[in-house]
């Protein structure tokens, strides 16, 4: 199944990067590239996208507020927001307003694709920088039973490396984390999944659209 996607960003270089990254993924079709909030609202109504990936800078426009309300009311499309360092204080508010995913603008192509894949399944995704931004603002979303709220980029790296049988030291290098942090991540993942054996991880990744191995 192919999902229709709109990219909305005012900077042509970032727009080009997003376009190149997203067109490499066969699961989506880019149907429009938008530079303003007003044009984005019109495109969302006219083109019926499944996913919108947009600059958080557009979120302060009244048209974007209308777009978020439309997404919540109709449940016809999901919004992924990109943010920069100076936008850190806006992250928690954007998520509370209904954006299903929030990733830092300099996140890796893998993180961008993961955010889209999770949105396609109706599941939340926050990259590791977003998790830190929410923690720093002391405004994390309410606790949810949805396991995917734990799946930031670092957790997924730890999950994948655990599936491949890597040691804690090896995972720490791959994820750029301390060994103590990897141990904590693995402990939380084990509590969430019940086990970290290959079969359990494979089943979890398959159910959540993360079967990249």
C-alpha positions as CSV (number, residue, x, y, z in Angstrom):
1,X,0.0,0.0,0.0
2,X,1.3,3.5,-1.0
3,X,0.7,6.4,1.4
4,X,0.4,10.0,0.0
5,X,2.6,12.5,1.6
6,X,2.9,16.3,1.6
7,X,6.2,18.0,2.5
8,X,5.9,21.5,4.0
9,X,9.0,23.6,4.6
10,X,10.0,27.2,3.8
11,X,13.7,26.4,3.3
12,X,14.5,25.1,-0.2
13,X,17.6,23.1,1.0
14,X,15.7,21.3,3.7
15,X,12.9,20.7,1.3
16,X,15.3,19.1,-1.2
17,X,16.8,16.9,1.5
18,X,13.4,15.7,2.8
19,X,12.3,15.1,-0.8
20,X,15.4,13.0,-1.6
21,X,15.2,11.0,1.6
22,X,11.5,10.3,1.4
23,X,11.3,9.4,-2.3
24,X,13.9,6.7,-1.6
25,X,11.2,4.9,0.5
26,X,8.8,2.9,-1.6
27,X,6.0,3.1,1.0
28,X,5.2,6.8,0.2
29,X,4.4,9.0,-2.7
30,X,5.2,12.7,-2.5
31,X,2.1,14.4,-3.9
32,X,3.0,18.0,-3.1
33,X,5.7,20.3,-1.7
34,X,4.4,23.4,0.2
35,X,6.2,26.4,1.6
36,X,3.5,28.2,3.6
37,X,0.9,27.3,6.2
38,X,-2.0,28.7,4.2
39,X,-1.1,26.7,1.1
40,X,-0.6,23.6,3.2
41,X,-4.2,23.9,4.6
42,X,-5.6,24.2,1.1
43,X,-3.5,21.3,-0.1
44,X,-4.6,19.1,2.8
45,X,-8.2,19.7,2.0
46,X,-7.8,19.3,-1.8
47,X,-5.4,16.4,-2.0
48,X,-6.4,14.2,1.0
49,X,-2.9,13.2,2.0
50,X,-2.2,10.4,4.5
51,X,0.8,12.1,6.1
52,X,2.1,15.6,6.3
53,X,5.7,16.3,7.3
54,X,6.1,20.0,8.2
55,X,8.4,22.6,9.7
56,X,7.4,23.4,13.3
57,X,7.9,27.1,12.4
58,X,4.6,26.8,10.4
59,X,2.8,25.7,13.6
60,X,2.5,29.3,14.9
61,X,0.3,30.3,12.0
62,X,-3.5,30.2,12.4
63,X,-3.8,28.1,9.3
64,X,-1.7,25.4,10.8
65,X,-3.8,25.4,14.0
66,X,-6.8,24.9,11.7
67,X,-4.9,22.0,10.0
68,X,-4.2,20.3,13.4
69,X,-7.9,20.6,14.3
70,X,-8.9,19.1,10.9
71,X,-6.5,16.2,11.4
72,X,-7.9,15.5,14.9
73,X,-11.5,15.8,13.7
74,X,-11.3,13.8,10.5
75,X,-8.5,11.4,11.5
76,X,-7.8,11.3,7.8
77,X,-4.1,12.3,8.0
78,X,-1.2,12.4,10.4
79,X,1.2,15.2,11.1
80,X,5.0,14.9,11.6
81,X,6.8,18.0,12.7
82,X,10.5,18.9,12.3
83,X,12.0,21.2,14.8
84,X,15.3,23.1,15.3
85,X,17.3,23.9,18.5
86,X,15.6,27.3,18.8
87,X,12.2,25.6,18.6
88,X,12.8,23.3,21.6
89,X,10.2,25.1,23.8
90,X,7.5,24.4,21.1
91,X,7.9,20.6,21.0
92,X,5.7,19.6,23.9
93,X,2.9,22.0,22.8
94,X,3.1,20.6,19.3
95,X,2.7,17.0,20.5
96,X,-0.1,17.9,22.8
97,X,-1.9,19.6,19.9
98,X,-2.0,16.2,18.1
99,X,1.1,15.8,16.0
100,X,1.9,12.0,15.9
101,X,5.6,12.4,15.5
102,X,8.2,15.0,16.2
103,X,11.8,14.8,15.0
104,X,14.8,17.2,15.1
105,X,15.5,18.7,11.7
106,X,19.1,17.3,11.7
107,X,17.8,13.8,12.5
108,X,19.2,10.9,10.4
109,X,17.4,9.7,7.3
110,X,16.7,6.5,9.2
111,X,14.9,8.5,11.9
112,X,12.8,10.4,9.2
113,X,11.8,7.1,7.6
114,X,11.0,5.5,10.9
115,X,8.8,8.5,11.8
116,X,6.9,8.1,8.6
117,X,6.6,4.3,9.0
118,X,5.2,4.7,12.5
119,X,2.8,7.4,11.4
120,X,1.5,5.1,8.6
121,X,0.6,2.7,11.4
122,X,-1.0,5.4,13.5
123,X,1.8,5.1,16.1
124,X,3.8,7.9,17.8
125,X,7.5,8.4,17.2
126,X,9.9,10.9,18.9
127,X,13.6,10.9,18.0
128,X,16.0,11.0,21.0
129,X,16.5,14.8,20.8
130,X,12.7,15.2,21.0
131,X,12.6,13.0,24.1
132,X,15.3,15.2,25.7
133,X,13.4,18.4,24.7
134,X,10.2,17.1,26.3
135,X,12.1,16.1,29.5
136,X,13.9,19.5,29.7
137,X,10.6,21.3,29.4
138,X,9.1,19.0,32.0
139,X,6.1,18.7,29.7
140,X,6.1,15.1,28.5
141,X,2.8,13.8,27.2
142,X,0.8,11.8,29.6
143,X,1.8,8.2,30.2
144,X,0.3,5.8,27.6
145,X,0.0,2.1,27.3
146,X,1.2,2.5,23.7
147,X,4.6,0.9,23.8
148,X,5.7,2.9,20.8
149,X,6.0,6.1,22.9
150,X,9.2,4.5,24.1
151,X,10.6,4.0,20.6
152,X,12.9,6.9,20.1
153,X,15.8,6.5,17.7
154,X,18.2,5.3,20.4
155,X,15.8,2.6,21.7
156,X,15.4,1.3,18.2
157,X,19.2,1.1,17.7
158,X,19.5,-0.8,21.0
159,X,16.7,-3.1,19.9
160,X,18.3,-3.9,16.6
161,X,21.7,-4.4,18.0
162,X,20.3,-6.7,20.7
163,X,18.5,-8.7,18.0
164,X,21.9,-9.2,16.3
165,X,23.4,-10.5,19.5
166,X,25.8,-7.6,20.1
167,X,27.3,-7.1,23.6
168,X,26.4,-4.0,25.7
169,X,29.9,-2.6,24.9
170,X,29.3,-3.0,21.2
171,X,25.8,-1.5,21.4
172,X,27.2,1.5,23.3
173,X,29.5,2.2,20.5
174,X,26.8,1.8,17.8
175,X,24.3,4.0,19.6
176,X,26.8,6.5,21.0
177,X,25.6,5.8,24.5
178,X,27.3,4.9,27.8
179,X,27.3,1.2,28.7
180,X,25.1,2.2,31.8
181,X,22.5,3.8,29.5
182,X,22.5,0.8,27.2
183,X,21.9,-1.4,30.2
184,X,19.0,0.8,31.3
185,X,17.5,0.8,27.8
186,X,17.7,-3.0,27.5
187,X,16.1,-3.3,31.0
188,X,13.2,-1.2,29.9
189,X,12.9,-3.0,26.6
190,X,12.9,-6.4,28.4
191,X,10.2,-5.2,30.7
192,X,8.1,-4.0,27.7
193,X,8.6,-7.1,25.6
194,X,9.0,-9.7,28.3
195,X,12.1,-11.1,26.7
196,X,15.0,-10.0,24.4
197,X,15.3,-13.2,22.5
198,X,15.4,-13.2,18.7
199,X,11.9,-14.5,18.2
200,X,10.3,-12.0,20.6
201,X,12.2,-9.0,19.0
202,X,11.4,-10.3,15.5
203,X,7.7,-10.5,16.4
204,X,7.7,-7.0,17.9
205,X,9.5,-5.5,14.9
206,X,7.1,-7.1,12.5
207,X,4.0,-5.9,14.3
208,X,5.4,-2.4,14.5
209,X,6.7,-2.1,10.9
210,X,10.4,-2.1,12.0
211,X,11.5,-5.3,10.3
212,X,14.4,-3.8,8.4
213,X,16.9,-6.7,9.2
